Amino acid sequence: MSPSGAVRREHRAHPRDFADHRYVYAVLSRRSGGISIGVNLNPDKRCNFDCVYCQVDRRVMPPPEGADPDVLKAELTALLRAARAGGLAAHPRFADLPEALRGVRDVALSGDGEPTSVAGFDRIVDGVLEAIEATGWHGLPVVLITNAAGLDRTEVRAGVERIVAAGGDVWAKLDAGTAEHFARACGTRVPFSRVLANLREAARRHPLTLQTCLFATDGAPPSEAEVAAYVERVCEIPHSGGTLRAVQLYTVARPPAEAVVTPLPEAFLEEVAQRLRARLSGVPVTVYP
């Protein structure tokens, strides 16, 4: 397979299985620009959102379970050691990738659900940071990928502060400009106002990266009114004293849960990006078609 073909394959696959691990895996990440060590804190698929574009199949649900910090730390330690020894870059999943994409870029806390919903989130963060230091990956950043609904929880705030203090980042979702579109897109009882308040407050404490999935529904893109409202919601964050590190706009890359959801063309994403760039001085806005 050609290098470009291998890249397309890995971007579209994004499997969360690796060896016999329960929690820790490795994928090629478009937004990280290389290999990301993923930590799936929700293998039981429990989530406080039910996004229409999510690729997680929840038709069959495993039994509920909490994340085991000791097992998780042991798996992460083993995978980081393997990566330092060159075994990860030589893995069949990544062997055909261009050399520039075969380096480990980060450790990402994500999952088949919302990672901040697990009990003991701050203790899990401690274990992740300890594994990174113990294996000699000094400075390897931790990225929390979150829907922002739990950023106001005490243990989540404590974990986030440790991530940021260690040089990591928070990638928080904002998929709507209006409560109506938020309800349709994210399928949750969490009020849109709570998500917005959490984003504003988190960005006041530390720089925040926003992630937005734009998609078509039954072939129709978001309305002009919805796009305009979304741009306003983003701009409210710096206007209220917060700091945005970046904005990432992307569309559906893998088969979603709902067949009515389809990707948008790059031109649409770029048009939204240009509107944001015109309002957000100095904030990188990147499109991932």
N, C-alpha and C positions, 0 to 999 in steps of 0.2 A: 504494500500500500504506500502511496506517495505521502510525504510529510503533511501536505495540505489535507489529504483525505483522512489521515489519522487525526488531525486537529478537529475536523468537522465531526468525525465519529465520536470523539471524546466529549465535545461540547454538547452533542445531542443526547448522549447516554447518561452521564452523571450518576452512575450507580452508587449506592451507599453500602455495598457489600465489599469486603476486602478480607482475604484469607478466612480465618474462622472468627474474626472479630465481631463483637456485639455492637460496639459503639463507634469505633474509629476506622476510617477509610481514607482513601486518597483519590482525588479527581483532578482533571485539568479544568481550571477555572478561567473563564474569559475575563472576569472582572479583576482577578488577582494577577493575571498575566503569566500563569505558570501552574505548577502543581500546588493544590491546597490540601492540607491534611484536615479532613472533616471530622467533627465530633457530633454524632447523632445522639442528642439527648432524649429523643422521643421515638425509640424503636417500636413503642406500642401505638404509634400513630395518633395519639391524643393531641388535639389542638383546640385552642379557643377561637380560631378562625376556620372557615370552610370556603376558602377562595375558589372561585370558579375556574381559575387557570392552574390550580395546583395539580402536579403530576402524581401525587401520592394516591394510591388506590385504597380507599377506605370501605370498599364493599365487604371485605373480610377483615375484621379487626382482631389482633392478638390480645391476650389478656392484659389488663392494666399492670403496669410496673413502674417503679421509680428507677432513676439512674443510679447505678452502683458506682460510687466514686473510686473505690479501690480497683475494680476491674477496669473501669475507664482509664484510670491513670496508668495501669499496667499495659494496656493495649497501646496507649499513646506513646509511652516510653519505648516499647518494642518497635513501633513503626518509625519513630524519630531516629532510633539507633540504626535501623535498617537503611534509612535515608542517608544518614551520615556515612555509612559504609558503601554507598553507591548502589545498594540493592533495589531501591525504589525506582531510580531512573532506568534501570535495566529490566524492570518488570514488564511482561508482555503488553500490559495496558498502555505503557508509556514509551516503549523502546523505539517506536517509529516516529516519535515527535521530534521536531527540530530541537537542537541543543538549547536554544534560547528559552524554550518552554519547559525544560525538564528539571528546572530547579524548584525547590520548595519555597513558596512565597509566604505562607501564613498557616496558622491553625485556626480553623473556622468553627465556631460553635453554632450549629444549626440543627437540622433534624427533620424527621417526618412529622413534626408538630412544632409548637412554639417553645424554643429552648428555655426561655425565662420562666416558663410555667412549672418547671421541675422543682421539687423540694430541695433545699440545700444548695441553691444555685451558687452562692458565694463560696461554699466549700469546694464545689466542683471547679470553679475558677482557680482557687488556690492550688488544687491538684494539677491542673493543666499547666499553670505557670511553673510549678515545681518540676514537672516532667521536662519542660523545655530547658530549664536551667541544668537539670541533672544530666541531660544528654548533650550538653555543650552547644545548644542552639541559641546562644545568647543574642538577644535582640530580635528573634523571630517573633513577629507580631501575632497577637491573638485578635481575631475579628469576631464580634458577636453579630449574627444576622437575626434580626428580630422584627416582629410586627408592631412593636412599641407599646402594646397594650399593658405589659407588665413593668415598664420602666419606672413606675412610681412605687413599686414594692421595695421594702426596706432592704431585703437581702439581695435583690437585683441591683439596687443602687450601689450597695457595697461591692458587689462583684464587678460592676461596670467601672467603678472608681479604680479598682485594682488593675483591670484590663488597660485602662487609659494610662495609669501611672507607669505601667510596664511598656508603654509605647504602642499599644493596640488601638483598635478603632471600633466604633459601633456603626453598623449598616442597618438603618431603620427604614421600614416600609412606609410609604405614603402613596396609596394607589388611587386616591380620589380627591376631588375638590369639593364635592357636596356630600351631605349625609345620605342622599338617595342613591348615588352611584356607589358610595362606600358599602351600603347595605347589600346592594346587588353583587358587587365584586367580591366582598370579603365574607359575607354570610355569617355574621357574628352578632351576639347581643351586646358586645362591647360598644359603648357609645362613641360615635365619631369625635365628639367633643373631648373625650378622654384621651384618645390617640393624639389629637392635635395638641392638647395641653402637655402630654408627656413629651412630645417632640420638642416643643418650645422650651420646657424646663430642662430637659436633657442637654439641649444645645446651649443653654446658658452656663451649664457646668463644664462642658467640654465640647470640642468640635464634633460635629455629627455628619455622617454621610447618609444621604437619602437615596433609597432605591424605589423606583416606580416601575410597575409593569403596566404597559399600555397594550390594549388588545381590542380586536373587533368582536362584536356580539351579533350573531346572525348576519355577518358580513358588513355590519355598520361600525364605523369608528366612533369613539366618544364624540359627543356633540361639541360645538363651539362653546356653548355655555359651560359645559363641564370642563373643557380644557382651560378656559379663562379662569374658572374658579380654582382649578388645581394650581395654576401659576400664582394666584393670589395666596393660596394656603402656603405654598413654598416660601414666598417672599415675606410672609408674616413672621417667619422664624428669625431671620436676621433683623427685621424691623422691631422685634420685641426683645432684642438684646442677645440673641443666640448667634452661634457661629456655625456655618456650614463648611465642612471640609470639601465636599463634592456632591454632585447629584448624578445618579446613574439611571438612565432611561433604557429600558429594554422591552422586549415583547416575548411572546410565547416561543420557546425554543424546543420544547418537548411535548408529547401528547398530554393535553390537560384533562382534568376530571370531566369537564363539560364539553361535549362535541360542538356546541354553538360558539365556543371560543376559538378564534383563529388569530394568527399573527398579523401585525400591521406592517406596511412597507416601511423601509428605512426612511423614505422621504417624510412620512408623517412624524416619525420620531424626531427627525432633524428639525422639522418646523417647530415642534414644541420646545426642543432644546434651544433654538435660536431665541424664542420668546423669553426663556429663562435667562439666557446669557445677557440679554438686553437689560434685565432687571437686577441681576446678581453680579455685581462688579467683583472680579477676581475669583469667583467660585467656578471651578471646572465643571462643566456639564458634558457628560460623555454618553454617546449613543451606542447601544449593543443590539444590533438588529438580529 
